[in-house]
Amino acid sequence: MTSTDTVLICGFGIFGELHARAWRRLDPAIRLMVADPSQAALNRAAQLGIPAEGLSTDATSLVGRADMVAVVAPPALHLPLALMALEAGKPVLIEKPAVTTVAEAQTLMGAIKDVPTQIGMVLRAHPLVTQAKALLASGEIGELVAIEGNFSGWKRMRADSSLVENDGVHFLDLMRHFAGHAIEAVSASSWSRLADDVVDDIVIELDFANRLKGRLRLGVLVAGEVEDPFMPGAVTNKRMSLVGRAGNVTIDFNQNRLILSKVAYTRSAGGFDVKPESLESHMAVGASPEAILAASFGVFRDAVRNGGPVLCEAAEGALEMTATVAAIATALQRQARETVKIEGLRS
């Protein structure tokens, strides 16, 4: 492969444009092509300097000239576009959610063979995730016993994917990444506060293969603390805590801050005495969405060029994730919360 690559971006909405900027951040000499059925989208691509010969409403007319293909179209189009790239022998990066059903995931897995395929779980490339992984490996917080996540806030709900598919998959993937084991079972509860036919608040409980437990909160009812860096105008919480026997590692992805907390637990008559020992705060400077995307693209390109691992392989980011999302949907349909009335309030 030449030192300068050609990347075909399939889909040029807001996130497709971010992809273009991130590829150029990774390598200013990168050659970009764009396929999108919308002429308005192609006009925006032209304004960003993508030459006319690299613009088309039909991805199949451009794929032969590409070294890599990035699928950034709506989720329903991910599988056909990915299959097009794989059938042409082109390494493919697929944005999340990679596919929409377990059957689609199995079809994708069958088509990959030995062609590098990366699922766009971009938060794996965040520098604080790398730092947190190192802290876990060094035993800074002792044995990991639980993972808590909150990915919620005032953010528009998409018509083409659910809260779980659009927001939840990022933290479900990170939880799996930190746990080092697949999610084996889920339970879930949901509420519809604003309208009876719209789920706007979800709590998901997770059981991992190594007996680790996880809990994830999703929803749009409670405002976050800062503007969401990936979605201007949204005010969200994106916070994950790794809970160990000797402390916590908490990452706030909106504020690019990691807090390492140390604690000592000793058994007592009441259960445990809890003695906080230290708190350390670390900032990740320059961890913008564009920079994190560029870092993830760098991992992908290295896998293509040198045969290294991709950031998130399809077995985890497509097959496992789609099966997990399907299980959560089933759990939400079956939810049965038992209400216990409070007694003794009247004399």
Residue, then its C-alpha position, 0 to 999 in steps of 0.5 A: m500500500t502506498s504511503t498516501d491512502t484513499v478513503l471512501i466515506c459512505g454517508f456524509g451527514i454531520f458525522g461523515e463530515l467529522h470523519a473527513r476532518a479526522w482523517r485529514r487530522l491523522d494525515p493531511a495528505i489523505r485522499l478522500m472520496v464521498a458517496d451519498p445519495s443526497q446532492a446537498a451532501l455531495n455539495r458540502a463535500a465539494q466545499l471541503g475540497i473533495p474533488a468532483e471525481g471523488l464524489s458520487t451518489d453510488a458507492t459502487s462506482l468509487v469503491g474500486r479506487a479506495d484503499m479503505v472504506a468508512v461506513v457512516a450512513p444510517p444504520a439500515l445501510h451499514l450491512p449492504l455497504a460493508l458487504m460491498a466493501l468486503e466483496a471488493g476486498k477493501p478494509v472497512l470501518i463501520e460506525k456504530p451500531a454496526v448492524t441492526t440484527v443478530a442475523e445481519a451480524q452473522t452475515l457480516m462475520g461470514a463476509i469478513k474472512d481476513v479483511p481488516t474490519q473495525i467497528g467505530m467504538v470510538l471511546r476505546a481510543h480516548p486517552l483516559v480509557t488507555q490510562a484507566k486500563a493501565l491503572l486496572a492492570s497495575g492493581e491501583i484499585g484492587e480487584l474490579v467488582a463492578i462497573e457503573g455507567n451514566f450516559s444520559g441527558w438532554k439530547r435529541m432521540r433519533a428516529d433510526s435507532s433507540l437509546v440503547e442502540n445510539d447511546g448505550v452501545h458506547f458504554l456497553d462496549l467500554m464495559r465489555h472492554f474494561a471487563g475483558h469478558a463478554i456480557e452473559a446476561v442482562s435485565a432492564s427496566s424502563w419508564s415513559r415519563l413524557a409520553d406513554d408510547v416513548v421510553d425516555d428512561i432506562v436502567i440496565e443490569l449486566d452480568f459478565a462471564n467473569r461474574l463482574k456486575g455492571r449497571l448502565r443508566l440511559g435517558v433524556l430527562v435529567a440535564g447533564e453538566v456541560e455541553d456534549p462535545f459530540m453533539p452541539g446543543a445537547v447537555t449530557n452526562k457521560r461518566m463511567s466508574l470502575v469499582g474496585r476493592a481498593g478504590n475507583v477510577t471514574i472517567d467523565f468523558n464530557q469534561n475529559r477528566l479521570i479521578l483515581s480514588k483510593v479507599a480502605y474497607t474493613r469489616s465492622a459490626g455494621g458491615f464495613d468501615v469505609k476509610p477514604e485515603s486519596l483522590e487524584s484528578h487527571m485531565a486529558v488535554g486536547a481530547s476533542p471528538e476529532a482528535i479521538l476519531a483520528a486516533s481510532f483511524g490511526v489504529f485502523r490504518d496500522a491494522v491495514r498496513n501492518g496487520g496489527p489489531v483493530l480497535c474493536e473487532a466485529a466479533e465484539g462490536a457487531l456480533e456480541m453487541t447486537a446480541t446484547v442489544a437484542a437481549i436488552a430489548t427482550a428484557l425491556q419487553r418482559q420487565a416486571r417490577e414488583t411493587v411493595k406497599i409501605e405499611g405502618l403509615r397510619s396509627 
